[in-house]
Structure formats: C-alpha cells, structure tokens
Amino acid sequence: MAGRLVSRLPRTVDARVRRLAVASLIGQTLLVVTGGAVRLTASGLGCPTWPRCTDTSLVNTPEMGIHGFIEFGNRLLTFALAAVAALMLVYLWNLRKERRDLFLLALGLLASIPAQAVIGGITVLTNLNPWVVGLHFLVSMALVVFATLLVNRAFGRTGRFMAARHRALPGIMRPVTAAVALFSALAVMLGVVVTGAGPHAGDADAPRNGLDWDLFSHIHAVPAYLITAGTAVALALVVMRRINGPFRTAVLGLLGVTVLQAVIGFTQYYNGIPALLVAAHMLGAALLMAAATNAWDIARSSPVE
C-alpha cells in the first residue's frame, strides 16, 4: 500500500509541487495579515489562554464574540499552513535526494509552525508582551523569505536547477540587492519596535515597550530611505544596460512595493496611525521582504559581466 502511494508521487518538480510552493507563500503572507487583524481589532486576548482557547474549550465560543472568532481564526490558519507544508514534503518524497534544496526548505517551513504556535502561546500567557509579539511577527517575516526561496526554486528561477540561464548582470548588482534585502530586514525589525511603542497593543490592558514612538518612527525611516536608494540604483542599471527578463521584473516589483510602503508609512504617520493603514503597512512589509528576497536571489543566481 505504501509502495503504491510512493509510486504515484512526483519524480520531477511538476505543477502540483509548484502550486503548493505558491500556496505556502500566500499562506505565510496571509498569516501576517490575520495576525495584524488580531492586534488591530484588540482581539489579542480573544482566546485568553493557550493551547486551548478557553480553560474548557479548544475553540472559541459564541459568548466570546467577534474577538474570539478573530483570534481563533488566526490560530486555525496555522493548521492550514502545516497541512500545506506536510503535503509539500509528501510530494517531494521521491525527490528528497535529488532536490534536497526544496525538501529542506519545505521541512524548515513545517518545523517552524509548532515554534510559531509556541511563541504565539507565550504572547497570550504574557498578556501580549510587545517584545514577544514582535518576535512572533519577525518569525513570520523570516518564513515569508523562505517561502519566496521555495517558490523560486520550484519554478526553476534560481538555484542549481534553473530552467534557463539568466543574462549576465553588472557585478555591482549582487551587493546592491543584498544591501536592499538587509535594509528591508532592518526596517522590519525597527518597525516592530515602533509598533511596540504605539497605540495598537492588541488589547486595552496590554503593556507597551515604553520607548519614544516618534523618535523610533524617524529611526525606522532611515533604512527605508536606504532601500529606496538601493532600488533606484538597481533600476538605473537595469534601464542603462537594457536588462530584460526575470531580474528586470524583480526590480520593477521591488520598486512598486517600496513606493507603496513609503506612501502608506508617511500617510499613517501624519494621520494618527489609523488601524486600516497599519494593516496595509504590515502586508506591505511581507511583500517587501518577498520582493527584496526575490531580487537578491535572482542576482546571486545570475552570472556576472
């Protein structure tokens, strides 16, 4: 029976594997959005305990209202992501040696899910300590990065098993895209500090980190300016050297996300940090990490002029 099942699993990276890779990236991004919804609707303690939702129930109850529904829905998405990651490993079983890169990325994504659940539980048990909440968000950002790498390799865009050789790029492209990816990560980390000092705590009684929100908002903007500068340099080289193909698309995507994040960031700063714009900024952070990772991954997989 097991042998028959294994014989039906893919022996090449086919459409099923690629669809699961895309589903993983979408799911990890959606988890950032639903996590933001938990905080921005003050539903952080919608399920007041962990691992149960209440002392007597694994799931939310009608008496808990919308906050319980939102918090439990976010927890439930974790199980969906676990199912996608587990199914990915199953489909890669016959390729676990040949495509070890895909297998290890999928294994890492699956292994991270219980770790994320534990961190999420600690956030509840510590009454939404802002530093633990921030760690929870940063792990999600790291998983977006890994899921992006998984998609690129599943579609043969990067790595040892590229479907087609990329055009040679100027040597400066690798350090420029690496710097943009690094500054993107730094901006996200500082954004966590800003959020921990701001008004959206996830619950009326949740503590804040006690730092100067306005000061750290300006500090948070510094790597954002550097991301913009690095993206502008990459775009200028793409235009001047008439570079086409996946790298051009990656740089244009990175530019679009960077501009969008800047517009959202400035708008929310000067309009009292409305919850809807904060949610959009969190989604933008996930998209930025994916776009920066994609550009860097393609640059490092391309030959140098």
N, C-alpha and C positions, 0 to 999 in steps of 0.2 A: 504493500500500500504506500509506504513512504517512498520507495523507489519509483513508483509510478508518478507520484506527485513531483518528485525531483526532476523526472524526465520531462515534465511539462513546463518547467521553469525556463526562463530565457537563457540562451547560451551566447547571446550578443546583447548589447545595450539597445533595446528596442523601444517602441513608443510607450509601452507600459512603464518601463523604468523612467523614461523622461517625464511622463505625466506625474509620476509620484514625486520626482525631484521638484517639479514646479509646484505641486500641491504642498510640499514641505515648506518652500519659500513663502508661498502665500499664507500658509497657516502660521508660520512664525511671525510674519508681519501683522496678521490679524490678531495674534495674541498680544502684541504691543498695543493695538487699538483697543481691544477689550479690557486690557489692564488699565489703560488710560480712562476708559469709561467707568471702571470701578472707582478710581480715585476722584474723578471729576464730578461724579454724582454722589459723592460722600457715601459710597457703598463698601468701603474698605473693610468694615466690620459687619457687612450684611450677613455673613456667616461668622458668628462671634467666636468660633473655636475651630480647631483643626486636629486630626484629619476629618472629623465629622463636621457637618455644617452647624449642628447644634449638639448639645450633650446627648440628645436622644434620637437624632435623625442624621443620616448620611447626606440627605438632600435638603434643600430649602423647603420651608413650609409656607402655606398661604398667609399665616399670621406675620411672616417676616416682610411681606410686601415686596415692592419693586427692588429694594436694596438687596434683599436675599436672593432674588432672581438674577440680578446682575452679577453679584459675586459668585454665585454657584455656576452661572453660565460661563464665567471666565475659568473656573476650575474644570468644568466639563470639557472645554476646548483642549485642555492639556491631554485628556484621554484620546481625543481625536488625533492630535499630533503624534501621540505614542503609537496609535494604530497605523498611521501613515509610515512612520519610521520603521516599525516592525515589519510591515508589508514590503517596504523597500529592501530590507535585509533578506527577506524570503526570496524576492525576485532576483536578488543579486547572489544567491547562494551558489549557483553554478559558476559564477564569475568572481568568487571571493578571492581567488589567487591571481587570476589574470587582471582583474580590475580592482586591485586592492585599494586604490585611491578612493573609488566610490564606496566600497564596502566599509572602510574605516570612517569616512565622513558620515555615512548613514548610521553606523554604530555609535559614533560620538553624539549625533543628534538624539538617538534613542536613549543613550546613557544620561544625557543632560536633563531629560524630562523628570525623573524622580528627584534629581538635585534641585531643579526649579520648584518642584512641589514642596520640598522640604524648606527651601528659602521662603516660599510663599506662606508656609505654615508658621515659620518664625516671625514673619511680618505681622500675622494676626496675633500670635501669642505675645508679641512685644508691643501691642497696641499701635501698630503701624509706625514703628521707629523709622524715621526718614532715611537713615543710613542703610538699614536693611531693605527698605522699599527701593532705594537707589540701586543696591546690589542686584535685586530681582530684575530691575529694568536693564542693567548693564549685561547681565547674563543673556537676556532676550536679544540684545543688540549683537552679542557675540554669535548667537545662534542664527541670526539673520545673515551674518558674514559666512558662516559655514554652509548654510543652505544655498547662498549665492554661488559659492565654490562648487557645491554639488551639482547645481543646475549647469554651470559652465562645463564641467567635466562630462556630465551625462549627455550634453548636446555636442560634445567634441569641439568646444570653442577654445579650451585651454588645456594645459597639462600634456602628459606624454602621448595621449591618444587623440590628438587633434585631428579632426576630419580633413582639414586643409591647412596648408602653411600660410600664416599671416604675412602680410607685407612687412618688410623691414622698417623699423621706426628709428628716428633720431635717438642717439644714446641717452640724451637727457630725459627722454620720456619715462624711463623706469624710475629714476629718483623723484621726478615731479609727481607722478601718480602715487608713488609710495608716500611722499610727503602729504599729499592731499588725503590719502587714506588715514595717515597718522593724525593729522589735524582734525579729521572728521571724528575719530575716536576720542580725541581730547575735547572737542566741542561737546560731544555727547556726555562725557564724564562731568564736565563743568556744568552742563545743563541739568544734570542730576542734583548737583549742589544747589543751583538756583531754585530748582523745584522744591527741594527740601527746606528752603528758606521762605518759600512763597505761601500763598493762601490755600492752595489746593492740597489739603492734607489727607483726604480720603475719609475723614471722619471729624466731626466737630471737636472731639476731645483728643485727637491725635497730636503728638508733640511735633515741634519744628526743630530744625538744627541750630537755630539761634544766630545764624550768620546774617550779614548785611545783604539783603536781597538785591538792592540796587547796585551795590559795589560788585557783587559777583555776576550780575547781569552784564556789566561792562567787561568784566574779565572773560566771561563766556563768549563775548563778541569777538575777542582777539583771534582765536583760531578760526572763527567763521570768516573773518577778513582774509586770513591766510589761505583758507580753502578756495575763496573766490579768486585770489591772486593766482594760485596754482592752476586752477581750472582755466583761467584766462590765458596763461602761458601755454597750456596744452592745446587749447582751442586755436591760438595764434599759429602754433607749429602745424597743426592739422590743416589749417587754411593755406599757409605759406607753402607747405610741402605737398599740398593737394593729396592728402592721405584719405583714402576711402576705406570702405569695409567695416568690420566689427569695431575697430578702435575708434573710428570717426563717430559711429553710432553711440559708443560708450561715452565719449567725451561730450557729445551733444546732450545725452541723457543726464550726465553729471551736471552740466551747465543748467539744464532746466530745473533739476531738483535743488541746486544751490540757490538759484534766483528765487524759487518758490519759498524755500526756507527763510531766506533773508526778508522777503516781503511779509511772511507770516510773523517772523520774530519781531520786526520793527512795529508791525501793526498791533500785536498783542501788548508790547511794551508800552506804547503810547495810548492804549485804550483800556487800561485796568486789568489786563490779563484775563479776558473772558474765557470761560471753560471750553467753548467750541473751538476757539483758535489754539488753545493749549493742546487739545486733542489733535488738531491738524498738524501742529508742530511736532508732536510725538510720532505721528505717521510719517511726517517728513524726515524725521531723524532715522527711522528704519529705512526709508527709501534712499536717504543719503548714504548710509552705511553700505547698502546693496550696490548703489551706483559707483561709489568710490572703490569698493572691492572689485567690482567688475572691470573698471578701467585699469586698475593696478594689475589685476590677474591677466588681462589680455596683453598689457605692456610687457610683463615679465615673461610671457609665453611667446612673444614675437622676437624675431631676430633683430639685431642692431645694425644700423647702417655703418 
